[in-house]
Amino acid sequence: MKRKTTSAGSARIPILDFHLASFHLYHGNTPELELQGTRVIFCFEPNDTFYRLTALYNKNEFIGCLDFVKAQRQLRAMMLSLREGAK
């Protein structure tokens, strides 16, 4: 998948993985959501925080189950809000 660019011209990293995006949201790195057809793309700035959190996710970093579920619910609500706004 190609990197997207913001209006300022900086590259963004598009992610399709809902769980990875939820992990980032849990740690305070909120994605920018973009609707492409019926699919929601999670876009992140390519900074140290993004790469550090992605590495922690891939290393199976321990986080509380209920906290992670809360982050997933928040992200799902953001997705539904975006889809409803597009109708």
PDB file of N, CA, C and O in Angstrom:
ATOM      1  N   MET A   1       0.835  -1.168   0.000  1.00  0.00           N
ATOM      2  CA  MET A   1       0.000   0.000   0.000  1.00  0.00           C
ATOM      3  C   MET A   1       0.890   1.245   0.000  1.00  0.00           C
ATOM      4  O   MET A   1       1.884   1.311   0.722  1.00  0.00           O
ATOM      5  N   LYS A   2       0.523   2.210  -0.805  1.00  0.00           N
ATOM      6  CA  LYS A   2       1.330   3.421  -0.925  1.00  0.00           C
ATOM      7  C   LYS A   2       1.074   4.351   0.242  1.00  0.00           C
ATOM      8  O   LYS A   2      -0.010   4.368   0.825  1.00  0.00           O
ATOM      9  N   ARG A   3       2.094   5.122   0.567  1.00  0.00           N
ATOM     10  CA  ARG A   3       1.937   6.133   1.605  1.00  0.00           C
ATOM     11  C   ARG A   3       1.082   7.261   1.072  1.00  0.00           C
ATOM     12  O   ARG A   3       1.225   7.672  -0.080  1.00  0.00           O
ATOM     13  N   LYS A   4       0.205   7.753   1.900  1.00  0.00           N
ATOM     14  CA  LYS A   4      -0.641   8.896   1.564  1.00  0.00           C
ATOM     15  C   LYS A   4       0.074  10.157   2.001  1.00  0.00           C
ATOM     16  O   LYS A   4       0.972  10.108   2.841  1.00  0.00           O
ATOM     17  N   THR A   5      -0.320  11.288   1.433  1.00  0.00           N
ATOM     18  CA  THR A   5       0.273  12.550   1.849  1.00  0.00           C
ATOM     19  C   THR A   5      -0.807  13.447   2.422  1.00  0.00           C
ATOM     20  O   THR A   5      -1.959  13.407   1.991  1.00  0.00           O
ATOM     21  N   THR A   6      -0.427  14.252   3.393  1.00  0.00           N
ATOM     22  CA  THR A   6      -1.348  15.208   3.989  1.00  0.00           C
ATOM     23  C   THR A   6      -1.369  16.470   3.134  1.00  0.00           C
ATOM     24  O   THR A   6      -0.631  16.589   2.155  1.00  0.00           O
ATOM     25  N   SER A   7      -2.220  17.400   3.519  1.00  0.00           N
ATOM     26  CA  SER A   7      -2.290  18.659   2.777  1.00  0.00           C
ATOM     27  C   SER A   7      -0.975  19.424   2.888  1.00  0.00           C
ATOM     28  O   SER A   7      -0.643  20.216   2.006  1.00  0.00           O
ATOM     29  N   ALA A   8      -0.228  19.194   3.961  1.00  0.00           N
ATOM     30  CA  ALA A   8       1.062  19.859   4.130  1.00  0.00           C
ATOM     31  C   ALA A   8       2.156  19.164   3.331  1.00  0.00           C
ATOM     32  O   ALA A   8       3.269  19.678   3.224  1.00  0.00           O
ATOM     33  N   GLY A   9       1.843  17.990   2.765  1.00  0.00           N
ATOM     34  CA  GLY A   9       2.803  17.293   1.930  1.00  0.00           C
ATOM     35  C   GLY A   9       3.588  16.201   2.634  1.00  0.00           C
ATOM     36  O   GLY A   9       4.353  15.488   1.984  1.00  0.00           O
ATOM     37  N   SER A  10       3.423  16.045   3.951  1.00  0.00           N
ATOM     38  CA  SER A  10       4.162  14.993   4.653  1.00  0.00           C
ATOM     39  C   SER A  10       3.489  13.644   4.430  1.00  0.00           C
ATOM     40  O   SER A  10       2.266  13.566   4.307  1.00  0.00           O
ATOM     41  N   ALA A  11       4.278  12.597   4.380  1.00  0.00           N
ATOM     42  CA  ALA A  11       3.759  11.259   4.119  1.00  0.00           C
ATOM     43  C   ALA A  11       3.060  10.712   5.357  1.00  0.00           C
ATOM     44  O   ALA A  11       3.471  10.978   6.487  1.00  0.00           O
ATOM     45  N   ARG A  12       1.999   9.942   5.128  1.00  0.00           N
ATOM     46  CA  ARG A  12       1.295   9.234   6.196  1.00  0.00           C
ATOM     47  C   ARG A  12       1.356   7.755   5.891  1.00  0.00           C
ATOM     48  O   ARG A  12       1.413   7.361   4.726  1.00  0.00           O
ATOM     49  N   ILE A  13       1.346   6.936   6.918  1.00  0.00           N
ATOM     50  CA  ILE A  13       1.400   5.494   6.734  1.00  0.00           C
ATOM     51  C   ILE A  13      -0.014   4.934   6.871  1.00  0.00           C
ATOM     52  O   ILE A  13      -0.604   5.032   7.946  1.00  0.00           O
ATOM     53  N   PRO A  14      -0.573   4.348   5.808  1.00  0.00           N
ATOM     54  CA  PRO A  14      -1.916   3.764   5.894  1.00  0.00           C
ATOM     55  C   PRO A  14      -1.858   2.350   6.473  1.00  0.00           C
ATOM     56  O   PRO A  14      -1.024   1.537   6.074  1.00  0.00           O
ATOM     57  N   ILE A  15      -2.747   2.073   7.411  1.00  0.00           N
ATOM     58  CA  ILE A  15      -2.827   0.776   8.076  1.00  0.00           C
ATOM     59  C   ILE A  15      -4.250   0.242   7.907  1.00  0.00           C
ATOM     60  O   ILE A  15      -5.218   0.989   8.054  1.00  0.00           O
ATOM     61  N   LEU A  16      -4.373  -1.038   7.600  1.00  0.00           N
ATOM     62  CA  LEU A  16      -5.687  -1.665   7.506  1.00  0.00           C
ATOM     63  C   LEU A  16      -5.998  -2.515   8.734  1.00  0.00           C
ATOM     64  O   LEU A  16      -7.150  -2.892   8.945  1.00  0.00           O
ATOM     65  N   ASP A  17      -4.994  -2.817   9.541  1.00  0.00           N
ATOM     66  CA  ASP A  17      -5.143  -3.702  10.692  1.00  0.00           C
ATOM     67  C   ASP A  17      -5.853  -2.979  11.842  1.00  0.00           C
ATOM     68  O   ASP A  17      -5.291  -2.081  12.468  1.00  0.00           O
ATOM     69  N   PHE A  18      -7.086  -3.386  12.105  1.00  0.00           N
ATOM     70  CA  PHE A  18      -7.900  -2.782  13.155  1.00  0.00           C
ATOM     71  C   PHE A  18      -7.246  -2.940  14.526  1.00  0.00           C
ATOM     72  O   PHE A  18      -7.274  -2.012  15.335  1.00  0.00           O
ATOM     73  N   HIS A  19      -6.664  -4.097  14.792  1.00  0.00           N
ATOM     74  CA  HIS A  19      -6.072  -4.361  16.101  1.00  0.00           C
ATOM     75  C   HIS A  19      -4.811  -3.519  16.332  1.00  0.00           C
ATOM     76  O   HIS A  19      -4.601  -3.003  17.430  1.00  0.00           O
ATOM     77  N   LEU A  20      -3.985  -3.383  15.312  1.00  0.00           N
ATOM     78  CA  LEU A  20      -2.804  -2.532  15.431  1.00  0.00           C
ATOM     79  C   LEU A  20      -3.218  -1.078  15.653  1.00  0.00           C
ATOM     80  O   LEU A  20      -2.634  -0.387  16.488  1.00  0.00           O
ATOM     81  N   ALA A  21      -4.214  -0.616  14.916  1.00  0.00           N
ATOM     82  CA  ALA A  21      -4.694   0.753  15.089  1.00  0.00           C
ATOM     83  C   ALA A  21      -5.279   0.949  16.490  1.00  0.00           C
ATOM     84  O   ALA A  21      -5.110   2.012  17.087  1.00  0.00           O
ATOM     85  N   SER A  22      -5.960  -0.064  17.016  1.00  0.00           N
ATOM     86  CA  SER A  22      -6.501   0.003  18.380  1.00  0.00           C
ATOM     87  C   SER A  22      -5.377   0.078  19.406  1.00  0.00           C
ATOM     88  O   SER A  22      -5.486   0.804  20.394  1.00  0.00           O
ATOM     89  N   PHE A  23      -4.300  -0.667  19.180  1.00  0.00           N
ATOM     90  CA  PHE A  23      -3.143  -0.636  20.071  1.00  0.00           C
ATOM     91  C   PHE A  23      -2.542   0.770  20.103  1.00  0.00           C
ATOM     92  O   PHE A  23      -2.186   1.275  21.167  1.00  0.00           O
ATOM     93  N   HIS A  24      -2.434   1.392  18.938  1.00  0.00           N
ATOM     94  CA  HIS A  24      -1.917   2.765  18.870  1.00  0.00           C
ATOM     95  C   HIS A  24      -2.846   3.722  19.614  1.00  0.00           C
ATOM     96  O   HIS A  24      -2.386   4.580  20.367  1.00  0.00           O
ATOM     97  N   LEU A  25      -4.150   3.575  19.401  1.00  0.00           N
ATOM     98  CA  LEU A  25      -5.117   4.436  20.079  1.00  0.00           C
ATOM     99  C   LEU A  25      -5.020   4.264  21.590  1.00  0.00           C
ATOM    100  O   LEU A  25      -5.079   5.246  22.330  1.00  0.00           O
ATOM    101  N   TYR A  26      -4.872   3.034  22.049  1.00  0.00           N
ATOM    102  CA  TYR A  26      -4.727   2.749  23.479  1.00  0.00           C
ATOM    103  C   TYR A  26      -3.544   3.513  24.077  1.00  0.00           C
ATOM    104  O   TYR A  26      -3.604   3.973  25.217  1.00  0.00           O
ATOM    105  N   HIS A  27      -2.476   3.640  23.300  1.00  0.00           N
ATOM    106  CA  HIS A  27      -1.271   4.326  23.769  1.00  0.00           C
ATOM    107  C   HIS A  27      -1.265   5.821  23.437  1.00  0.00           C
ATOM    108  O   HIS A  27      -0.253   6.494  23.635  1.00  0.00           O
ATOM    109  N   GLY A  28      -2.381   6.341  22.937  1.00  0.00           N
ATOM    110  CA  GLY A  28      -2.498   7.778  22.707  1.00  0.00           C
ATOM    111  C   GLY A  28      -2.084   8.260  21.334  1.00  0.00           C
ATOM    112  O   GLY A  28      -2.059   9.466  21.091  1.00  0.00           O
ATOM    113  N   ASN A  29      -1.758   7.358  20.433  1.00  0.00           N
ATOM    114  CA  ASN A  29      -1.395   7.735  19.062  1.00  0.00           C
ATOM    115  C   ASN A  29      -2.633   7.552  18.187  1.00  0.00           C
ATOM    116  O   ASN A  29      -2.817   6.508  17.562  1.00  0.00           O
ATOM    117  N   THR A  30      -3.471   8.574  18.154  1.00  0.00           N
ATOM    118  CA  THR A  30      -4.757   8.488  17.466  1.00  0.00           C
ATOM    119  C   THR A  30      -4.581   8.556  15.952  1.00  0.00           C
ATOM    120  O   THR A  30      -3.917   9.458  15.440  1.00  0.00           O
ATOM    121  N   PRO A  31      -5.182   7.592  15.231  1.00  0.00           N
ATOM    122  CA  PRO A  31      -5.060   7.609  13.775  1.00  0.00           C
ATOM    123  C   PRO A  31      -6.009   8.618  13.143  1.00  0.00           C
ATOM    124  O   PRO A  31      -7.023   8.999  13.728  1.00  0.00           O
ATOM    125  N   GLU A  32      -5.657   9.031  11.953  1.00  0.00           N
ATOM    126  CA  GLU A  32      -6.567   9.815  11.129  1.00  0.00           C
ATOM    127  C   GLU A  32      -7.314   8.801  10.279  1.00  0.00           C
ATOM    128  O   GLU A  32      -6.687   7.981   9.609  1.00  0.00           O
ATOM    129  N   LEU A  33      -8.628   8.839  10.291  1.00  0.00           N
ATOM    130  CA  LEU A  33      -9.416   7.869   9.541  1.00  0.00           C
ATOM    131  C   LEU A  33      -9.769   8.419   8.170  1.00  0.00           C
ATOM    132  O   LEU A  33     -10.096   9.596   8.019  1.00  0.00           O
ATOM    133  N   GLU A  34      -9.699   7.553   7.183  1.00  0.00           N
ATOM    134  CA  GLU A  34     -10.001   7.924   5.801  1.00  0.00           C
ATOM    135  C   GLU A  34     -10.915   6.854   5.212  1.00  0.00           C
ATOM    136  O   GLU A  34     -10.637   5.661   5.335  1.00  0.00           O
ATOM    137  N   LEU A  35     -11.980   7.271   4.588  1.00  0.00           N
ATOM    138  CA  LEU A  35     -12.931   6.344   3.995  1.00  0.00           C
ATOM    139  C   LEU A  35     -12.617   6.179   2.515  1.00  0.00           C
ATOM    140  O   LEU A  35     -12.559   7.153   1.764  1.00  0.00           O
ATOM    141  N   GLN A  36     -12.412   4.914   2.104  1.00  0.00           N
ATOM    142  CA  GLN A  36     -12.185   4.586   0.692  1.00  0.00           C
ATOM    143  C   GLN A  36     -13.233   3.560   0.296  1.00  0.00           C
ATOM    144  O   GLN A  36     -13.079   2.368   0.561  1.00  0.00           O
ATOM    145  N   GLY A  37     -14.295   4.028  -0.338  1.00  0.00           N
ATOM    146  CA  GLY A  37     -15.422   3.150  -0.634  1.00  0.00           C
ATOM    147  C   GLY A  37     -16.110   2.800   0.671  1.00  0.00           C
ATOM    148  O   GLY A  37     -16.591   3.682   1.382  1.00  0.00           O
ATOM    149  N   THR A  38     -16.158   1.503   0.989  1.00  0.00           N
ATOM    150  CA  THR A  38     -16.738   1.063   2.258  1.00  0.00           C
ATOM    151  C   THR A  38     -15.663   0.734   3.287  1.00  0.00           C
ATOM    152  O   THR A  38     -15.987   0.381   4.420  1.00  0.00           O
ATOM    153  N   ARG A  39     -14.412   0.842   2.920  1.00  0.00           N
ATOM    154  CA  ARG A  39     -13.284   0.472   3.781  1.00  0.00           C
ATOM    155  C   ARG A  39     -12.728   1.703   4.493  1.00  0.00           C
ATOM    156  O   ARG A  39     -12.589   2.771   3.896  1.00  0.00           O
ATOM    157  N   VAL A  40     -12.415   1.539   5.768  1.00  0.00           N
ATOM    158  CA  VAL A  40     -11.802   2.612   6.546  1.00  0.00           C
ATOM    159  C   VAL A  40     -10.310   2.337   6.641  1.00  0.00           C
ATOM    160  O   VAL A  40      -9.893   1.237   7.002  1.00  0.00           O
ATOM    161  N   ILE A  41      -9.513   3.341   6.315  1.00  0.00           N
ATOM    162  CA  ILE A  41      -8.056   3.263   6.384  1.00  0.00           C
ATOM    163  C   ILE A  41      -7.604   4.086   7.586  1.00  0.00           C
ATOM    164  O   ILE A  41      -8.075   5.205   7.794  1.00  0.00           O
ATOM    165  N   PHE A  42      -6.694   3.531   8.370  1.00  0.00           N
ATOM    166  CA  PHE A  42      -6.129   4.229   9.529  1.00  0.00           C
ATOM    167  C   PHE A  42      -4.776   4.801   9.101  1.00  0.00           C
ATOM    168  O   PHE A  42      -3.871   4.052   8.733  1.00  0.00           O
ATOM    169  N   CYS A  43      -4.642   6.109   9.150  1.00  0.00           N
ATOM    170  CA  CYS A  43      -3.406   6.765   8.696  1.00  0.00           C
ATOM    171  C   CYS A  43      -2.649   7.345   9.886  1.00  0.00           C
ATOM    172  O   CYS A  43      -3.227   7.997  10.755  1.00  0.00           O
ATOM    173  N   PHE A  44      -1.335   7.091   9.905  1.00  0.00           N
ATOM    174  CA  PHE A  44      -0.471   7.555  10.984  1.00  0.00           C
ATOM    175  C   PHE A  44       0.691   8.355  10.419  1.00  0.00           C
ATOM    176  O   PHE A  44       1.139   8.129   9.294  1.00  0.00           O
ATOM    177  N   GLU A  45       1.166   9.289  11.219  1.00  0.00           N
ATOM    178  CA  GLU A  45       2.370  10.038  10.870  1.00  0.00           C
ATOM    179  C   GLU A  45       3.574   9.115  11.053  1.00  0.00           C
ATOM    180  O   GLU A  45       3.637   8.387  12.044  1.00  0.00           O
ATOM    181  N   PRO A  46       4.524   9.127  10.129  1.00  0.00           N
ATOM    182  CA  PRO A  46       5.710   8.261  10.267  1.00  0.00           C
ATOM    183  C   PRO A  46       6.731   8.874  11.223  1.00  0.00           C
ATOM    184  O   PRO A  46       7.714   9.475  10.790  1.00  0.00           O
ATOM    185  N   ASN A  47       6.493   8.720  12.513  1.00  0.00           N
ATOM    186  CA  ASN A  47       7.401   9.287  13.508  1.00  0.00           C
ATOM    187  C   ASN A  47       7.892   8.188  14.446  1.00  0.00           C
ATOM    188  O   ASN A  47       7.509   7.027  14.309  1.00  0.00           O
ATOM    189  N   ASP A  48       8.729   8.559  15.385  1.00  0.00           N
ATOM    190  CA  ASP A  48       9.290   7.591  16.329  1.00  0.00           C
ATOM    191  C   ASP A  48       8.209   6.876  17.132  1.00  0.00           C
ATOM    192  O   ASP A  48       8.324   5.682  17.407  1.00  0.00           O
ATOM    193  N   THR A  49       7.175   7.594  17.502  1.00  0.00           N
ATOM    194  CA  THR A  49       6.087   6.991  18.277  1.00  0.00           C
ATOM    195  C   THR A  49       5.428   5.864  17.495  1.00  0.00           C
ATOM    196  O   THR A  49       5.169   4.792  18.043  1.00  0.00           O
ATOM    197  N   PHE A  50       5.158   6.101  16.219  1.00  0.00           N
ATOM    198  CA  PHE A  50       4.533   5.068  15.394  1.00  0.00           C
ATOM    199  C   PHE A  50       5.392   3.804  15.338  1.00  0.00           C
ATOM    200  O   PHE A  50       4.895   2.697  15.547  1.00  0.00           O
ATOM    201  N   TYR A  51       6.665   3.976  15.058  1.00  0.00           N
ATOM    202  CA  TYR A  51       7.543   2.811  14.923  1.00  0.00           C
ATOM    203  C   TYR A  51       7.775   2.106  16.255  1.00  0.00           C
ATOM    204  O   TYR A  51       7.861   0.878  16.298  1.00  0.00           O
ATOM    205  N   ARG A  52       7.879   2.874  17.347  1.00  0.00           N
ATOM    206  CA  ARG A  52       8.068   2.274  18.675  1.00  0.00           C
ATOM    207  C   ARG A  52       6.845   1.451  19.077  1.00  0.00           C
ATOM    208  O   ARG A  52       6.978   0.322  19.548  1.00  0.00           O
ATOM    209  N   LEU A  53       5.646   2.025  18.887  1.00  0.00           N
ATOM    210  CA  LEU A  53       4.425   1.312  19.256  1.00  0.00           C
ATOM    211  C   LEU A  53       4.185   0.093  18.378  1.00  0.00           C
ATOM    212  O   LEU A  53       3.718  -0.937  18.864  1.00  0.00           O
ATOM    213  N   THR A  54       4.495   0.198  17.096  1.00  0.00           N
ATOM    214  CA  THR A  54       4.338  -0.951  16.206  1.00  0.00           C
ATOM    215  C   THR A  54       5.284  -2.075  16.614  1.00  0.00           C
ATOM    216  O   THR A  54       4.912  -3.248  16.568  1.00  0.00           O
ATOM    217  N   ALA A  55       6.500  -1.723  17.010  1.00  0.00           N
ATOM    218  CA  ALA A  55       7.449  -2.739  17.474  1.00  0.00           C
ATOM    219  C   ALA A  55       6.941  -3.398  18.759  1.00  0.00           C
ATOM    220  O   ALA A  55       7.062  -4.613  18.913  1.00  0.00           O
ATOM    221  N   LEU A  56       6.378  -2.618  19.678  1.00  0.00           N
ATOM    222  CA  LEU A  56       5.816  -3.188  20.901  1.00  0.00           C
ATOM    223  C   LEU A  56       4.660  -4.130  20.591  1.00  0.00           C
ATOM    224  O   LEU A  56       4.543  -5.195  21.197  1.00  0.00           O
ATOM    225  N   TYR A  57       3.814  -3.742  19.658  1.00  0.00           N
ATOM    226  CA  TYR A  57       2.686  -4.586  19.246  1.00  0.00           C
ATOM    227  C   TYR A  57       3.195  -5.910  18.681  1.00  0.00           C
ATOM    228  O   TYR A  57       2.670  -6.973  19.014  1.00  0.00           O
ATOM    229  N   ASN A  58       4.198  -5.846  17.841  1.00  0.00           N
ATOM    230  CA  ASN A  58       4.744  -7.061  17.231  1.00  0.00           C
ATOM    231  C   ASN A  58       5.492  -7.937  18.231  1.00  0.00           C
ATOM    232  O   ASN A  58       5.661  -9.136  18.008  1.00  0.00           O
ATOM    233  N   LYS A  59       5.944  -7.333  19.341  1.00  0.00           N
ATOM    234  CA  LYS A  59       6.608  -8.110  20.400  1.00  0.00           C
ATOM    235  C   LYS A  59       5.604  -8.655  21.417  1.00  0.00           C
ATOM    236  O   LYS A  59       5.992  -9.249  22.423  1.00  0.00           O
ATOM    237  N   ASN A  60       4.318  -8.451  21.150  1.00  0.00           N
ATOM    238  CA  ASN A  60       3.247  -8.944  22.015  1.00  0.00           C
ATOM    239  C   ASN A  60       3.304  -8.297  23.396  1.00  0.00           C
ATOM    240  O   ASN A  60       3.224  -8.974  24.421  1.00  0.00           O
ATOM    241  N   GLU A  61       3.443  -6.981  23.399  1.00  0.00           N
ATOM    242  CA  GLU A  61       3.478  -6.202  24.640  1.00  0.00           C
ATOM    243  C   GLU A  61       2.214  -6.452  25.458  1.00  0.00           C
ATOM    244  O   GLU A  61       1.112  -6.469  24.909  1.00  0.00           O
ATOM    245  N   PHE A  62       2.367  -6.643  26.756  1.00  0.00           N
ATOM    246  CA  PHE A  62       1.234  -6.881  27.635  1.00  0.00           C
ATOM    247  C   PHE A  62       0.454  -5.594  27.854  1.00  0.00           C
ATOM    248  O   PHE A  62       1.023  -4.557  28.196  1.00  0.00           O
ATOM    249  N   ILE A  63      -0.860  -5.676  27.653  1.00  0.00           N
ATOM    250  CA  ILE A  63      -1.770  -4.597  28.040  1.00  0.00           C
ATOM    251  C   ILE A  63      -3.012  -5.270  28.617  1.00  0.00           C
ATOM    252  O   ILE A  63      -3.305  -6.422  28.295  1.00  0.00           O
ATOM    253  N   GLY A  64      -3.719  -4.570  29.444  1.00  0.00           N
ATOM    254  CA  GLY A  64      -4.917  -5.119  30.056  1.00  0.00           C
ATOM    255  C   GLY A  64      -5.997  -5.408  29.019  1.00  0.00           C
ATOM    256  O   GLY A  64      -6.232  -4.612  28.110  1.00  0.00           O
ATOM    257  N   CYS A  65      -6.637  -6.536  29.167  1.00  0.00           N
ATOM    258  CA  CYS A  65      -7.653  -6.970  28.216  1.00  0.00           C
ATOM    259  C   CYS A  65      -8.803  -5.968  28.110  1.00  0.00           C
ATOM    260  O   CYS A  65      -9.191  -5.582  27.008  1.00  0.00           O
ATOM    261  N   LEU A  66      -9.339  -5.553  29.235  1.00  0.00           N
ATOM    262  CA  LEU A  66     -10.475  -4.631  29.216  1.00  0.00           C
ATOM    263  C   LEU A  66     -10.083  -3.266  28.663  1.00  0.00           C
ATOM    264  O   LEU A  66     -10.886  -2.613  27.996  1.00  0.00           O
ATOM    265  N   ASP A  67      -8.859  -2.832  28.933  1.00  0.00           N
ATOM    266  CA  ASP A  67      -8.379  -1.563  28.385  1.00  0.00           C
ATOM    267  C   ASP A  67      -8.275  -1.633  26.865  1.00  0.00           C
ATOM    268  O   ASP A  67      -8.619  -0.681  26.163  1.00  0.00           O
ATOM    269  N   PHE A  68      -7.794  -2.772  26.365  1.00  0.00           N
ATOM    270  CA  PHE A  68      -7.668  -2.939  24.916  1.00  0.00           C
ATOM    271  C   PHE A  68      -9.045  -2.999  24.257  1.00  0.00           C
ATOM    272  O   PHE A  68      -9.243  -2.430  23.184  1.00  0.00           O
ATOM    273  N   VAL A  69      -9.990  -3.676  24.886  1.00  0.00           N
ATOM    274  CA  VAL A  69     -11.350  -3.745  24.365  1.00  0.00           C
ATOM    275  C   VAL A  69     -11.974  -2.353  24.331  1.00  0.00           C
ATOM    276  O   VAL A  69     -12.697  -2.016  23.394  1.00  0.00           O
ATOM    277  N   LYS A  70     -11.695  -1.548  25.351  1.00  0.00           N
ATOM    278  CA  LYS A  70     -12.204  -0.164  25.369  1.00  0.00           C
ATOM    279  C   LYS A  70     -11.647   0.628  24.188  1.00  0.00           C
ATOM    280  O   LYS A  70     -12.382   1.372  23.540  1.00  0.00           O
ATOM    281  N   ALA A  71     -10.351   0.473  23.905  1.00  0.00           N
ATOM    282  CA  ALA A  71      -9.744   1.162  22.764  1.00  0.00           C
ATOM    283  C   ALA A  71     -10.370   0.684  21.455  1.00  0.00           C
ATOM    284  O   ALA A  71     -10.589   1.486  20.547  1.00  0.00           O
ATOM    285  N   GLN A  72     -10.658  -0.609  21.350  1.00  0.00           N
ATOM    286  CA  GLN A  72     -11.302  -1.136  20.145  1.00  0.00           C
ATOM    287  C   GLN A  72     -12.689  -0.530  19.974  1.00  0.00           C
ATOM    288  O   GLN A  72     -13.078  -0.168  18.864  1.00  0.00           O
ATOM    289  N   ARG A  73     -13.433  -0.419  21.067  1.00  0.00           N
ATOM    290  CA  ARG A  73     -14.776   0.171  20.994  1.00  0.00           C
ATOM    291  C   ARG A  73     -14.719   1.640  20.583  1.00  0.00           C
ATOM    292  O   ARG A  73     -15.551   2.111  19.807  1.00  0.00           O
ATOM    293  N   GLN A  74     -13.729   2.357  21.111  1.00  0.00           N
ATOM    294  CA  GLN A  74     -13.563   3.764  20.732  1.00  0.00           C
ATOM    295  C   GLN A  74     -13.264   3.888  19.239  1.00  0.00           C
ATOM    296  O   GLN A  74     -13.831   4.736  18.550  1.00  0.00           O
ATOM    297  N   LEU A  75     -12.370   3.034  18.750  1.00  0.00           N
ATOM    298  CA  LEU A  75     -12.008   3.085  17.337  1.00  0.00           C
ATOM    299  C   LEU A  75     -13.194   2.702  16.455  1.00  0.00           C
ATOM    300  O   LEU A  75     -13.423   3.321  15.416  1.00  0.00           O
ATOM    301  N   ARG A  76     -13.935   1.696  16.861  1.00  0.00           N
ATOM    302  CA  ARG A  76     -15.117   1.289  16.099  1.00  0.00           C
ATOM    303  C   ARG A  76     -16.140   2.422  16.058  1.00  0.00           C
ATOM    304  O   ARG A  76     -16.765   2.647  15.022  1.00  0.00           O
ATOM    305  N   ALA A  77     -16.318   3.131  17.157  1.00  0.00           N
ATOM    306  CA  ALA A  77     -17.239   4.276  17.185  1.00  0.00           C
ATOM    307  C   ALA A  77     -16.768   5.368  16.236  1.00  0.00           C
ATOM    308  O   ALA A  77     -17.581   5.994  15.556  1.00  0.00           O
ATOM    309  N   MET A  78     -15.457   5.601  16.187  1.00  0.00           N
ATOM    310  CA  MET A  78     -14.907   6.592  15.259  1.00  0.00           C
ATOM    311  C   MET A  78     -15.180   6.166  13.810  1.00  0.00           C
ATOM    312  O   MET A  78     -15.515   6.997  12.965  1.00  0.00           O
ATOM    313  N   MET A  79     -15.035   4.865  13.531  1.00  0.00           N
ATOM    314  CA  MET A  79     -15.278   4.343  12.185  1.00  0.00           C
ATOM    315  C   MET A  79     -16.745   4.514  11.795  1.00  0.00           C
ATOM    316  O   MET A  79     -17.047   4.948  10.682  1.00  0.00           O
ATOM    317  N   LEU A  80     -17.658   4.174  12.707  1.00  0.00           N
ATOM    318  CA  LEU A  80     -19.081   4.293  12.417  1.00  0.00           C
ATOM    319  C   LEU A  80     -19.484   5.742  12.212  1.00  0.00           C
ATOM    320  O   LEU A  80     -20.313   6.050  11.356  1.00  0.00           O
ATOM    321  N   SER A  81     -18.891   6.633  13.004  1.00  0.00           N
ATOM    322  CA  SER A  81     -19.162   8.058  12.851  1.00  0.00           C
ATOM    323  C   SER A  81     -18.707   8.557  11.479  1.00  0.00           C
ATOM    324  O   SER A  81     -19.401   9.349  10.842  1.00  0.00           O
ATOM    325  N   LEU A  82     -17.556   8.098  11.032  1.00  0.00           N
ATOM    326  CA  LEU A  82     -17.039   8.493   9.721  1.00  0.00           C
ATOM    327  C   LEU A  82     -17.949   7.984   8.611  1.00  0.00           C
ATOM    328  O   LEU A  82     -18.263   8.713   7.670  1.00  0.00           O
ATOM    329  N   ARG A  83     -18.366   6.740   8.726  1.00  0.00           N
ATOM    330  CA  ARG A  83     -19.254   6.151   7.704  1.00  0.00           C
ATOM    331  C   ARG A  83     -20.610   6.835   7.665  1.00  0.00           C
ATOM    332  O   ARG A  83     -21.155   7.075   6.587  1.00  0.00           O
ATOM    333  N   GLU A  84     -21.160   7.152   8.837  1.00  0.00           N
ATOM    334  CA  GLU A  84     -22.448   7.835   8.892  1.00  0.00           C
ATOM    335  C   GLU A  84     -22.364   9.244   8.306  1.00  0.00           C
ATOM    336  O   GLU A  84     -23.298   9.717   7.659  1.00  0.00           O
ATOM    337  N   GLY A  85     -21.237   9.900   8.540  1.00  0.00           N
ATOM    338  CA  GLY A  85     -21.042  11.244   7.997  1.00  0.00           C
ATOM    339  C   GLY A  85     -20.909  11.253   6.482  1.00  0.00           C
ATOM    340  O   GLY A  85     -21.144  12.276   5.839  1.00  0.00           O
ATOM    341  N   ALA A  86     -20.532  10.118   5.913  1.00  0.00           N
ATOM    342  CA  ALA A  86     -20.352  10.032   4.467  1.00  0.00           C
ATOM    343  C   ALA A  86     -21.664   9.763   3.735  1.00  0.00           C
ATOM    344  O   ALA A  86     -21.738   9.898   2.514  1.00  0.00           O
ATOM    345  N   LYS A  87     -22.695   9.383   4.483  1.00  0.00           N
ATOM    346  CA  LYS A  87     -23.991   9.061   3.840  1.00  0.00           C
ATOM    347  C   LYS A  87     -24.752  10.292   3.475  1.00  0.00           C
ATOM    348  O   LYS A  87     -25.852  10.199   2.931  1.00  0.00           O
TER     349      LYS A  87
END
